[in-house]
Every structure is written in structure tokens, then in C-alpha cells.
Amino acid sequence: MPGTIAITGGRGLIGRKLVARHVALGDRVRVLVRDASDPPWDRNVEIVSGDLTSSDSARLEHFARNADVLYHCAAERQDVLRINAVNVEGTRKLLGAAAGNIGRWVQLSSLGVYGPRRSGVVREDTPPAPVGAYETTKLAADQLVIDACSRTGMRWAMLRPGIVFGRDMPNESMREFLRAIRSGRFAFIGSPGALLPYVHVDDVVAALLLCGSDSRAIDEIFNTSEDCTVEEFVLEAARLLAATPPTMHLPEILVRVAAKALSWVPGFPLTTARVDALTRRVTYPSDKIMQTLEFRFATGWRSGLREMVAAL
């Protein structure tokens, strides 16, 4: 049955798709935005002008009022002056406004809360160990949700996706990755078998919908990542790009030394973070959401990659 859906972060890569999906389902959608003028919204979307950092609780209460599901997708990643105010205190304020007003809270979290691990298997019961302001504040927000819902009896579910990508992603990292493969500038680092925790935005939205509608999701955390090896991803990208498949493997230790020594050079393509990403051997199984909610990757990283290459 159509319901009332409240969504924060409706302008983001995930939020835009989530709004569109619920509109298509016939739901009444309410979106919290700081600036209601852009982008244009469907006539079935109610815009609530408000800011998670504002002291105006009335707007947040109106946003949350009688929502069957509230998806909290908004987060600050870059601005260090706002990151705690939005991610932690903003979540706290919104939880206060939502208590007694909504049917279910769905928290969009991140695999980053588990920390920058180098190897191993990370499941939902793996102790979080975040490093960095974004990851630390996301974990703090997650805990606020769990604690507040425990006190108030509000139902909740939480999704922790990997690196979310899609054609409209604002981050240029994957496009730069693909351009390096197309131009022949890419080389593998270290021994084969490193893993990329990619997940397409459409699959994240599908998982969020299950978190918002399936009773089996209540009070549960779900990791979502369609892990693939660097070799699988690069060779498939080369095929789609009609580029010569790279074969060179550079010693990891030498690449790390170069990345650190030349980090001051403007435009130097190697950074410590990129080396970490291309050598990490961590797997994030999606077994729990697949078994509990019968979730499946309908789009998948291969179809998503095809979409990215076509738009490059």
C-alpha cells in the first residue's frame, strides 16, 4: 500500500534514486533540503526546507510527522567545520523530532565504520574501528540511532554499503580509474587477489527499500558489497573500453615509497589512499542481507561498469 516516506539527503547519488523509486511506487514522498530551488522535483514530492544543524525543531518535526519510513541518508563528508554538526548532532535532533512520529527509521551507514583494514573478513558483528572524521561521526550517528530507538521503542534498520558508484556519481575517482585503464597508464600493484568493495547505487536503493519494508529487517544491521578482485574489474573495464589489458605488476613496497615521496607533486596519480585501495584484501560478505531479506544484486558491478564506460 502507498505510504508516507521521509528522506534526508535527497539530492545525493543514493537519495535521488531513492526518491524516484518511492514516487514510482506511488508513495507520498517528503524530502528535507536546505535549498528547495534546485533540482526540480516531481510534483508528488513535498519539499521541506530545513537544516539538520538548525535549532528550528518545528521544521524537523513537520518533516518526520506521520512518516511510515524515514530514511536518513544525509551526511557531510568534506567540511570539517560541519561534519560533527551534521552527522552527529543533526542525527540527534532528527531522532528527537522523529520519536513517536514515524513507523521505522532506516539508517544509511557505511562500511567505513569498520576501519581501514588490510585483510580479513568483515561481518556485521565485527567490532567497528573507524579512522577519520567522516567514519567516526557516522559510527557515532549509528549508535545514537540504536540507543534512541531502544529508549523510545521506535523501529530501525541499518544498511552499511561499500563504495557506491553509478553514472551520476559526483566523485571522479572511478572515472579517473577508467581513464587510466583506457590510456594504458594503469599497472597492478603487488600480488593478485586484492579486493574492491564496489556496489552499484541501484542495488543500494533496492537494499534500502527492503530495510524500510521487510519486518525481518527491524533492529538489524546489513553490510552490502559485491566484492570483486582488482584483476576482474580492470580486465572487464579494458574489454569494455576496447583498451589493451594491463599486465604489469609493480612491487607494492616500491609503489608505497614513491607515493609518499612524490605526494607533493601536483597531479601525481599515486597516493597512499589509492595504493591502499588497490592492495586491500578485505571481504565484506553480503550473506546476512541475502539470507534474511532475500536480497539479490539485480544490477551488479559488471552492468554498472558498462554504464560508467558508456558515459565516460
Secondary structure as GFF3:
##gff-version 3
##sequence-region A 1 312
A	DSSP	beta_strand	4	8	.	.	.	ID=ss1
A	DSSP	alpha_helix	13	24	.	.	.	ID=ss2
A	DSSP	beta_strand	28	33	.	.	.	ID=ss3
A	DSSP	beta_strand	45	49	.	.	.	ID=ss4
A	DSSP	alpha_helix	57	64	.	.	.	ID=ss5
A	DSSP	beta_strand	69	72	.	.	.	ID=ss6
A	DSSP	alpha_helix	83	84	.	.	.	ID=ss7
A	DSSP	pi_helix	85	90	.	.	.	ID=ss8
A	DSSP	alpha_helix	91	98	.	.	.	ID=ss9
A	DSSP	beta_strand	104	108	.	.	.	ID=ss10
A	DSSP	three_ten_helix	111	114	.	.	.	ID=ss11
A	DSSP	beta_strand	119	121	.	.	.	ID=ss12
A	DSSP	alpha_helix	133	152	.	.	.	ID=ss13
A	DSSP	beta_strand	155	161	.	.	.	ID=ss14
A	DSSP	beta_strand	163	165	.	.	.	ID=ss15
A	DSSP	alpha_helix	173	183	.	.	.	ID=ss16
A	DSSP	beta_strand	188	189	.	.	.	ID=ss17
A	DSSP	beta_strand	195	196	.	.	.	ID=ss18
A	DSSP	beta_strand	198	200	.	.	.	ID=ss19
A	DSSP	alpha_helix	201	213	.	.	.	ID=ss20
A	DSSP	three_ten_helix	215	217	.	.	.	ID=ss21
A	DSSP	beta_strand	220	224	.	.	.	ID=ss22
A	DSSP	beta_strand	228	229	.	.	.	ID=ss23
A	DSSP	alpha_helix	230	241	.	.	.	ID=ss24
A	DSSP	beta_strand	249	250	.	.	.	ID=ss25
A	DSSP	alpha_helix	252	261	.	.	.	ID=ss26
A	DSSP	alpha_helix	272	279	.	.	.	ID=ss27
A	DSSP	beta_strand	281	283	.	.	.	ID=ss28
A	DSSP	alpha_helix	287	292	.	.	.	ID=ss29
A	DSSP	alpha_helix	300	311	.	.	.	ID=ss30
###
